[in-house]
Amino acid sequence: MRDRSLLLVVGACLALAALSLLLPSTPTYDPWAWIIWGREIAQLDLVTTDGPSWKPLPALFTVPFALFGDAAPSLWLVVARAGGLLGIAFAYRVARRLGGPVAGAAALGALILAPWYFKNAALGNSEGLMAAAVLGAIDRHLAGRTRQAFALGLAAALLRPEAWPFFGLYGLWLVWRERDALKLVALGFLSLPVLWLGPELWGSGNLNRASDRAQQPNPNSPAFADNPALEVVKDAGDMLSLPVVLGVLALLAVLVLRRGRGTPVRAIALLAGMAVVWLGVVAYMTSNGFSGNQRYLVMPVVLGVVVACVGVGLLAQELRRLPARGVLVLAALVAVAFSVPDWGGTGRMLDNLAYQGRLQDDLARSVADAGGPGRILACGPVSTGAFLVPAVAWQLDVHANRVGLVPSRPGVVFRVATVPGSNPVPPLRPVAGSPFETLATNGNWRVLGLCG
């Protein structure tokens, strides 16, 4: 991919991501925290004592986005969704380069409707950006643009610690290959502790706060299983569909048939090795108390999907006499085959995304109807559901630690069902019988107040 065409692809992904905001849209828990922290850094008042683990890369966007006020959440969604689209584009590029057009089409079809990929990108999580950074680095390396690959590897290392071993090894290889790259690599390595630890020391006074937070898993985390590592591997298996397994078998068959001749064995082996090692790192970390959420498995699963698609593409190449039109038809059929297993949950996923988007719109209206942030904060302590804290804090323009989880009197309670059909949170048992007044209702939100 030439640099000019790459810019066109990036521009197209940004444009499509911006158009997606015409639909109900909202960030989820972690992105809301990053957006708030961007605002706080811009105001020189960072507080990271509450919320998810700190990640440096989002702040490189959310700090300047804070200058645009209420548009900051939408701007972050554009970046996160564009990253997801770019990850798909690079998956196509890498698979096509290694396995031909059928492999590229298979990778495109496998990822474009995968719920675990689509949902994370749509809600503003970092997994789409991670896929864009890692697959982009692989694509740039295969194109001989090693310094671009290193820069994209740095972006990945600023998103997840699981990327550090790969980034470190690539940097050392780059210095060995190009001695004049020493300054670039040294600056990249130095940026990791500065950008990961410095803001946490500023915002919480604890250099290890991000690590400490990551070791406070949710109740449904694999960390609580009898064998956390095995549970992580099972979760990864649930994300891989039957066509992916068949694609790996096809790859093995082609390697046996060709005995390595005419096949980019080294590149394929490195991709497969990255997938296995990355999965192993997540499994090891989960065994040592880290949460092991399914979204941490997106990157190794994406790498596995690309490897499987390369296998399908190479098998298609064995049909050497297939005409060009037949290749196109085969590519389309393979793309459909890879995506079909995920079609069943697509409608439900889209409905849930739309519901989350409406919740955010209704929350903004509820704050206004309740008299605005000033009146609400003057009434007393604010509380809401656990996963709604950053969203409420953003609307009230306060630090996340100003929003609690347990209703109090006096105080204000923001109650809503976080998913369709669920019970509203937070429960009102701690203040049962108190004469709360309904300050506002919008959609499924109900704002209750008992002012001091």
Summary of the structure (lengths in Angstrom):
residues: 452
radius of gyration: 23.6
end to end distance: 63.4
largest distance: 81.4
contacts: 1582
relative contact order: 0.12
helix: 72%
strand: 5%
